[in-house]
Amino acid sequence: MSKKVLVIEDNNDIRENVVEILELAGYTVYEADNGKTGVELTRKHLPDIILCDIMMPGLDGYGVLYMLNKDPETGTIPFIFLTAKAEHVDLRKGMEMGADDYLTKPFDDMQLLVAIESRLNKKEQLDGFYSKSLDNLEQLASKSDGLDELKKTIAERKVRQVKKNQTIYHEGDFPQGIYLVLSGRFKTVKLAEDGRELITGIYAKEDYIGINALLNAEPYTETAQAIEDGSLCLLPKDTVDQFLSRFTSIGKKFIQILSNNIREKEEQLLQMAYHSVRKRMAEVLLRLLRQQTTENSNECLKVSREEMASMAGMATETVSRILSDFKDEKLIEKKGSLIQILNKERLAKLKN
């Protein structure tokens, strides 16, 4: 059975040329002259790969990719952007959103076919690995290291590269699965009525994000964002349901994570209610130090005043003043956004 390709391109000459090449190469081709029609055809036919122009009237290529990524059924379809040379500087946005590749117009027949075959082969390899992993779930879960193997399974299936400040999901969105952090640091935040941001959680390598909303079958109550460049892996909702229904070890792990999250938030609320600003700032520094990954565990933190203010529930000016005091007291050393903890024992014993 021939592979299905969807071509979304508003330029009639380019679209017809691409369709002709692909049909001669034996592909089943669907075509759309705008983004809205392209999304509709994707949901109807579920093509094996999508070629999409960036600049189109109405729903552009970025919008098409965003819409398809929101649906688990279409979010894993390989997606190749077609871009003019003048748009090349904007291409990074598309790659950050999850596009798999791009072709710069004009391109020749071989460039087109090689790009498609390469992405289809990679998708087949990943699907094969994933199917094999699902077949072996019972064996994985029966081993003592089953949870570690589960993380490897997720990572091999779908990796999403994200940039600093990029939003993973918004408050009010419905969860499509659970995210596993592979690298970098991420945060969940809530906005107060006056517009101030409160950080409710910090996540690093091997942490899961979004468990609460998925298990409760409700919209996210927080917004998740990248603190720095990193990568994530999505375990889709239907797969999570399979794990939970078949393997008690996975359910226990998620319950443990939820319990830890609740305890951390309770402690955060108590600190904000009863601790002085100096004590709260010390607790934030120590919490960030505990959450450092092993390779970076050198008593140093790279964090902005705004992030610390959001975590401690205070103004950035207050953060600056307290950090200056801590520096004078030789509790920390500060150079720009880099903070070195000189005496964590004294920070921990700081009086309220």
Secondary structure, DSSP 4 states (H G I P E B T S, - for coil): -PPEEEEE-S-HHHHHHHHHHHHHTT-EEEEESSHHHHHHHHHHH--SEEEEES--SSS-HHHHHHHHHTSTTTTTS-EEEEEEGGGGGGHHHHHHHT--EEEEES--HHHHHHHHHHHHHHHHHHHHHHHHHHHTHHHHHHSTTHHHHHHHHHHHH-EEEE-TT-EEE-TTPPP-EEEEEEES-EEEEEE-TTS-EEEEEEE-TT-EESHHHHHHTS--SSEEEESSSEEEEEEEHHHHHHHHHH-HHHHHHHHHHHHHHHHHHHHHHHHHHHS-HHHHHHHHHHHHHHTS-GGG-SSEEE--HHHHHHHHTS-HHHHHHHHHHHHHTTSEEEETTEEEES-HHHHHT---
